[in-house]
Amino acid sequence: MDTEEIYEVYAARAEKMEPLRNVGAVRATTVREAAIFAHKLYDEWRWREMFVVPRRALIQIIRPD
């Protein structure tokens, strides 16, 4: 049985120069599943790009108190 994981979803607007930004997160058991969920949940705009990143792969630089 696959373990569920949290994936952060990043996207950039239709305009080329707009920055990549975090638009939300999804829970999934595979990267493919995360990509499908992200597209279904967060593709309300015509994003130029969209990425899913396992939350565990992010490196925290500043920790909240």
C-alpha positions in Angstrom: 0.0 0.0 0.0 1.4 3.5 -1.0 1.8 6.1 1.7 -0.1 9.4 1.2 2.2 12.4 1.0 1.7 16.2 0.7 2.7 17.9 -2.5 3.0 21.7 -2.8 1.6 23.1 -6.1 3.4 25.9 -7.8 2.2 27.7 -10.9 3.0 30.8 -13.1 0.4 33.0 -14.7 -0.1 33.2 -18.4 2.3 36.2 -18.7 5.9 35.0 -19.2 7.4 37.4 -16.7 5.1 36.7 -13.8 6.8 34.8 -10.9 6.2 31.2 -10.0 4.0 31.1 -6.8 2.6 28.6 -4.5 -1.1 28.1 -5.2 -1.9 25.3 -2.8 -1.2 21.7 -1.8 -2.6 18.3 -2.5 -2.4 14.9 -0.8 -1.5 12.0 -3.0 0.1 8.5 -3.0 2.1 9.0 -6.2 3.6 11.9 -8.2 1.2 11.1 -11.1 -1.8 11.3 -8.8 -0.5 14.6 -7.3 -0.2 16.0 -10.8 -3.8 15.0 -11.7 -5.2 16.4 -8.4 -3.2 19.7 -8.8 -4.5 20.2 -12.3 -8.1 19.5 -11.4 -8.0 21.7 -8.3 -5.8 24.6 -9.3 -6.1 25.0 -13.0 -8.8 27.8 -12.8 -6.4 30.1 -14.6 -4.6 29.5 -17.8 -1.2 28.8 -16.1 1.8 28.9 -18.3 3.5 26.3 -16.0 2.5 24.1 -13.1 4.7 22.0 -10.8 4.1 19.6 -7.9 6.9 19.2 -5.3 6.9 16.7 -2.4 6.8 18.9 0.7 9.6 16.8 2.2 11.8 18.0 -0.6 11.5 21.6 0.4 14.4 23.1 2.4 13.2 25.4 5.2 15.5 28.4 5.6 13.7 30.4 8.3 11.7 28.5 10.9 8.7 30.2 12.5 8.9 30.7 16.3 
